[in-house]
Each structure stands twice: as structure tokens, then as C-alpha cells.
Amino acid sequence: MKTVKKLFVLTSTAATLLASGMAAAETKTADFHVTIRIKPVCEVVTNGGGAPTVEATTPSAGADIDFGEYFSNHNTDVDGQSKAGGSDGIAVKCTRGTPYQIALTPATDNNNAGGGNMNGLAGTGAANEKIAYTLYQDSARSQVWGDQNGTNTLSATGQGFAQNVNYPVYGRVAGNQLDKPVGRYADKVTVSVIY
């Protein structure tokens, strides 16, 4: 009988609370997750022209550097830079906030410090000759641009993919390099973006 009396009291109490609008509300919760992973990525474009030929060509845009034409008795330094324009220099896009390094390695890399040699093109009297040059990060030509990570590479942080970040390339040929046979000299430079 005691059990029936207790049940009656509990039921009566619950009925009174419900009738007065004071019923205790219960809430149950559970969690779930929404996730996405963005992986860092970089894109690099140089918009270089084709490889030079014996007679042609001067670059019109992109990262190509044309030092011009000089007589062999020219004896002062010759400066050049990537062509101006909307695609000036090296164009990079990287995931926002991603640190990266841009390294330049001439095909005839002679010191990992931005120095290379333009070789005389085949079919000319210059075929076995070389003209040394150096690449730089700045127009004052005070910061060499090579491929020694953290030493002479260019450091930057990704700005996202809305637009390119352009990096001009500056170069110099020492005046004492120009006493060579007539002909066109050229080299190829590899751009690496390390992130």
C-alpha cells in the first residue's frame, strides 16, 4: 500500500505542476562537426618568351631580361630587368598566409648565388664563349637573387588567389665581360617557389 500511496503523491505533484504551467523542461544535446581542410598551394608564372635565336628576339613581357646590344669595346656595367607591364617579372599566387621563398637558378649556375653564364649560341663565332651575369631582387642591385634558401632567396607570404603578386627581376653584366666574339649569348633561369 505504501508504494501505491507514493506513486499517487508523485503523480499528483506532476499533475499540479502541469496544470500550473511550471512543468520542468528537459533539453538533450549532442554535437557534430563541420570541417574543411585548406592545403597550401602556390602558382608561379613567368610569361617568358621563347628561347632566343641567333638573330631574334627581344622579350616583350614577363620575366625575360634583355641586356640589349653593345659593341665589344663597351667597358661599363650593363643593367637589365624583366620587361615592364601587367605581367612584369615573376607572377606568384599562394594560399593566403602561406610563407614561401622564390629561388632563381641559372642553367649555367656557377655559385648558387644568382650568378650564371650566357653561352654563345651555336652557329656563331660566339659558340664556345660565355658572358657572366648576376641576378638581383632590387633595382639598386644590392641583394643577389639565387637559390640558397633563406640566404639569397626572396621571402614572401601568400596573399590568396584574387590577383598575382609580381616580382621584377634585375640583372647586371660587368663591363669587363663584353670583349667577346660577335653573336647572341643566352641562358635559361629556373624559378622555384618553395612553400
C-alpha positions as a Markdown table, in Angstrom:
| # | Residue | x | y | z |
|---|---|---|---|---|
| 1 | Met | 0.0 | 0.0 | 0.0 |
| 2 | Lys | 2.9 | 2.3 | 0.7 |
| 3 | Thr | 4.1 | 2.0 | -2.9 |
| 4 | Val | 0.7 | 2.9 | -4.3 |
| 5 | Lys | 0.5 | 5.9 | -1.9 |
| 6 | Lys | 3.9 | 7.2 | -3.0 |
| 7 | Leu | 3.0 | 6.8 | -6.7 |
| 8 | Phe | -0.2 | 8.7 | -6.1 |
| 9 | Val | 1.7 | 11.6 | -4.4 |
| 10 | Leu | 4.2 | 11.8 | -7.3 |
| 11 | Thr | 1.5 | 11.6 | -9.9 |
| 12 | Ser | -0.5 | 14.3 | -8.1 |
| 13 | Thr | 2.6 | 16.5 | -7.8 |
| 14 | Ala | 3.3 | 16.2 | -11.6 |
| 15 | Ala | -0.3 | 16.9 | -12.4 |
| 16 | Thr | -0.3 | 20.0 | -10.2 |
| 17 | Leu | 2.9 | 21.3 | -11.9 |
| 18 | Leu | 1.5 | 20.7 | -15.4 |
| 19 | Ala | -1.7 | 22.4 | -14.5 |
| 20 | Ser | 0.1 | 25.5 | -13.2 |
| 21 | Gly | 2.4 | 25.7 | -16.3 |
| 22 | Met | 5.5 | 25.1 | -14.3 |
| 23 | Ala | 6.5 | 21.8 | -15.8 |
| 24 | Ala | 10.3 | 21.3 | -15.8 |
| 25 | Ala | 11.6 | 21.3 | -19.4 |
| 26 | Glu | 14.3 | 19.0 | -20.4 |
| 27 | Thr | 16.9 | 19.5 | -23.2 |
| 28 | Lys | 19.2 | 16.9 | -24.6 |
| 29 | Thr | 22.2 | 17.9 | -26.6 |
| 30 | Ala | 24.7 | 16.3 | -29.0 |
| 31 | Asp | 27.5 | 17.6 | -31.1 |
| 32 | Phe | 28.6 | 17.3 | -34.7 |
| 33 | His | 31.4 | 18.9 | -36.6 |
| 34 | Val | 31.7 | 20.8 | -39.8 |
| 35 | Thr | 35.2 | 20.9 | -41.2 |
| 36 | Ile | 37.2 | 21.7 | -44.3 |
| 37 | Arg | 41.0 | 21.5 | -44.8 |
| 38 | Ile | 42.7 | 24.0 | -47.0 |
| 39 | Lys | 46.1 | 22.8 | -48.2 |
| 40 | Pro | 48.7 | 25.3 | -49.1 |
| 41 | Val | 49.4 | 25.8 | -52.8 |
| 42 | Cys | 51.4 | 28.2 | -54.9 |
| 43 | Glu | 51.3 | 29.0 | -58.6 |
| 44 | Val | 54.1 | 30.7 | -60.5 |
| 45 | Val | 54.1 | 32.1 | -64.0 |
| 46 | Thr | 57.0 | 33.8 | -65.8 |
| 47 | Asn | 55.3 | 34.6 | -69.1 |
| 48 | Gly | 58.8 | 34.3 | -70.8 |
| 49 | Gly | 59.2 | 34.5 | -74.5 |
| 50 | Gly | 60.6 | 31.7 | -76.5 |
| 51 | Ala | 64.3 | 30.8 | -76.4 |
| 52 | Pro | 66.4 | 33.3 | -78.3 |
| 53 | Thr | 67.7 | 32.5 | -81.7 |
| 54 | Val | 70.8 | 33.8 | -83.4 |
| 55 | Glu | 69.1 | 36.9 | -84.9 |
| 56 | Ala | 66.0 | 37.3 | -82.7 |
| 57 | Thr | 64.4 | 38.2 | -80.3 |
| 58 | Thr | 63.9 | 40.8 | -77.7 |
| 59 | Pro | 61.5 | 40.0 | -74.9 |
| 60 | Ser | 58.3 | 42.0 | -74.8 |
| 61 | Ala | 56.9 | 41.0 | -71.4 |
| 62 | Gly | 57.3 | 38.6 | -68.5 |
| 63 | Ala | 60.5 | 37.7 | -66.6 |
| 64 | Asp | 62.8 | 37.6 | -69.7 |
| 65 | Ile | 65.7 | 40.0 | -69.4 |
| 66 | Asp | 67.2 | 41.6 | -72.5 |
| 67 | Phe | 70.5 | 43.3 | -71.8 |
| 68 | Gly | 70.4 | 44.9 | -75.3 |
| 69 | Glu | 73.1 | 45.2 | -77.9 |
| 70 | Tyr | 76.6 | 46.5 | -77.2 |
| 71 | Phe | 79.9 | 46.8 | -79.1 |
| 72 | Ser | 82.7 | 44.5 | -77.9 |
| 73 | Asn | 84.7 | 47.6 | -76.7 |
| 74 | His | 81.9 | 48.6 | -74.3 |
| 75 | Asn | 83.5 | 48.5 | -70.8 |
| 76 | Thr | 81.0 | 49.7 | -68.2 |
| 77 | Asp | 78.4 | 47.6 | -66.4 |
| 78 | Val | 75.2 | 46.8 | -68.3 |
| 79 | Asp | 71.9 | 46.6 | -66.3 |
| 80 | Gly | 68.7 | 44.9 | -67.4 |
| 81 | Gln | 65.4 | 43.9 | -65.9 |
| 82 | Ser | 62.3 | 41.9 | -66.6 |
| 83 | Lys | 60.1 | 43.8 | -69.0 |
| 84 | Ala | 57.5 | 46.2 | -67.6 |
| 85 | Gly | 53.8 | 45.7 | -68.0 |
| 86 | Gly | 50.9 | 43.9 | -66.3 |
| 87 | Ser | 52.9 | 40.6 | -66.2 |
| 88 | Asp | 56.1 | 42.2 | -65.0 |
| 89 | Gly | 58.6 | 39.7 | -63.7 |
| 90 | Ile | 57.6 | 36.6 | -61.8 |
| 91 | Ala | 53.9 | 36.3 | -61.0 |
| 92 | Val | 53.1 | 34.3 | -57.9 |
| 93 | Lys | 49.8 | 33.3 | -56.2 |
| 94 | Cys | 49.9 | 31.4 | -52.9 |
| 95 | Thr | 47.3 | 30.4 | -50.3 |
| 96 | Arg | 46.8 | 33.4 | -48.0 |
| 97 | Gly | 49.2 | 33.4 | -45.1 |
| 98 | Thr | 51.5 | 30.7 | -46.5 |
| 99 | Pro | 55.1 | 31.7 | -46.3 |
| 100 | Tyr | 57.2 | 31.0 | -49.4 |
| 101 | Gln | 60.6 | 31.5 | -50.9 |
| 102 | Ile | 61.3 | 32.3 | -54.5 |
| 103 | Ala | 64.6 | 30.8 | -55.8 |
| 104 | Leu | 66.3 | 31.6 | -59.1 |
| 105 | Thr | 68.8 | 29.1 | -60.6 |
| 106 | Pro | 70.6 | 29.9 | -63.8 |
| 107 | Ala | 71.1 | 26.8 | -66.1 |
| 108 | Thr | 74.8 | 27.6 | -66.0 |
| 109 | Asp | 74.7 | 28.3 | -62.3 |
| 110 | Asn | 78.2 | 28.9 | -61.2 |
| 111 | Asn | 77.8 | 29.7 | -57.5 |
| 112 | Asn | 74.2 | 29.3 | -56.2 |
| 113 | Ala | 74.2 | 33.0 | -55.6 |
| 114 | Gly | 72.4 | 34.3 | -58.6 |
| 115 | Gly | 75.3 | 34.1 | -61.0 |
| 116 | Gly | 75.3 | 32.4 | -64.3 |
| 117 | Asn | 76.8 | 32.5 | -67.7 |
| 118 | Met | 75.1 | 33.3 | -71.0 |
| 119 | Asn | 76.6 | 30.9 | -73.6 |
| 120 | Gly | 77.2 | 31.9 | -77.2 |
| 121 | Leu | 74.5 | 30.3 | -79.4 |
| 122 | Ala | 75.5 | 27.5 | -81.8 |
| 123 | Gly | 76.2 | 28.5 | -85.3 |
| 124 | Thr | 78.0 | 31.7 | -84.5 |
| 125 | Gly | 81.6 | 32.7 | -83.7 |
| 126 | Ala | 80.5 | 33.0 | -80.1 |
| 127 | Ala | 79.5 | 29.3 | -79.8 |
| 128 | Asn | 82.3 | 28.5 | -77.3 |
| 129 | Glu | 82.2 | 31.8 | -75.4 |
| 130 | Lys | 80.4 | 32.8 | -72.2 |
| 131 | Ile | 79.3 | 36.1 | -70.7 |
| 132 | Ala | 78.8 | 36.1 | -66.9 |
| 133 | Tyr | 75.8 | 37.9 | -65.3 |
| 134 | Thr | 74.2 | 38.2 | -61.9 |
| 135 | Leu | 70.5 | 38.4 | -60.9 |
| 136 | Tyr | 69.2 | 40.7 | -58.2 |
| 137 | Gln | 66.0 | 41.2 | -56.1 |
| 138 | Asp | 66.2 | 45.0 | -56.1 |
| 139 | Ser | 66.8 | 47.8 | -58.6 |
| 140 | Ala | 69.8 | 49.0 | -56.7 |
| 141 | Arg | 71.4 | 45.6 | -57.4 |
| 142 | Ser | 72.4 | 45.2 | -53.8 |
| 143 | Gln | 70.6 | 42.0 | -53.0 |
| 144 | Val | 71.6 | 39.0 | -55.1 |
| 145 | Trp | 68.8 | 36.6 | -56.1 |
| 146 | Gly | 70.0 | 32.9 | -56.0 |
| 147 | Asp | 68.8 | 29.6 | -54.8 |
| 148 | Gln | 70.3 | 29.3 | -51.3 |
| 149 | Asn | 67.1 | 29.1 | -49.2 |
| 150 | Gly | 67.0 | 31.8 | -46.5 |
| 151 | Thr | 70.2 | 33.3 | -47.7 |
| 152 | Asn | 69.6 | 34.8 | -51.1 |
| 153 | Thr | 66.1 | 33.7 | -52.0 |
| 154 | Leu | 63.2 | 36.2 | -51.8 |
| 155 | Ser | 60.8 | 35.6 | -48.9 |
| 156 | Ala | 57.1 | 36.5 | -49.0 |
| 157 | Thr | 53.7 | 35.5 | -47.6 |
| 158 | Gly | 50.8 | 34.3 | -49.7 |
| 159 | Gln | 48.1 | 36.9 | -50.5 |
| 160 | Gly | 45.5 | 34.5 | -51.9 |
| 161 | Phe | 44.4 | 33.9 | -55.5 |
| 162 | Ala | 42.5 | 37.1 | -56.3 |
| 163 | Gln | 45.4 | 38.5 | -58.1 |
| 164 | Asn | 49.1 | 37.9 | -58.9 |
| 165 | Val | 51.9 | 39.3 | -56.8 |
| 166 | Asn | 54.6 | 40.3 | -59.3 |
| 167 | Tyr | 58.3 | 40.3 | -58.6 |
| 168 | Pro | 60.6 | 42.0 | -61.1 |
| 169 | Val | 64.0 | 40.5 | -61.7 |
| 170 | Tyr | 67.0 | 42.7 | -62.1 |
| 171 | Gly | 70.3 | 41.7 | -63.8 |
| 172 | Arg | 73.8 | 43.0 | -64.4 |
| 173 | Val | 76.6 | 42.2 | -66.7 |
| 174 | Ala | 80.0 | 43.5 | -65.7 |
| 175 | Gly | 81.7 | 45.7 | -68.3 |
| 176 | Asn | 84.7 | 43.5 | -68.4 |
| 177 | Gln | 82.6 | 40.7 | -69.8 |
| 178 | Leu | 81.8 | 42.2 | -73.2 |
| 179 | Asp | 85.1 | 41.8 | -75.1 |
| 180 | Lys | 83.8 | 38.7 | -76.8 |
| 181 | Pro | 83.2 | 37.5 | -80.4 |
| 182 | Val | 80.1 | 38.8 | -82.2 |
| 183 | Gly | 77.0 | 36.7 | -81.7 |
| 184 | Arg | 74.0 | 36.2 | -79.4 |
| 185 | Tyr | 74.5 | 34.8 | -75.9 |
| 186 | Ala | 71.8 | 33.3 | -73.7 |
| 187 | Asp | 71.0 | 31.3 | -70.6 |
| 188 | Lys | 67.8 | 29.9 | -69.1 |
| 189 | Val | 66.8 | 30.6 | -65.4 |
| 190 | Thr | 64.6 | 28.3 | -63.4 |
| 191 | Val | 62.2 | 29.9 | -61.0 |
| 192 | Ser | 61.3 | 27.7 | -57.9 |
| 193 | Val | 58.6 | 28.6 | -55.3 |
| 194 | Ile | 59.3 | 26.7 | -52.1 |
| 195 | Tyr | 56.4 | 26.7 | -49.5 |
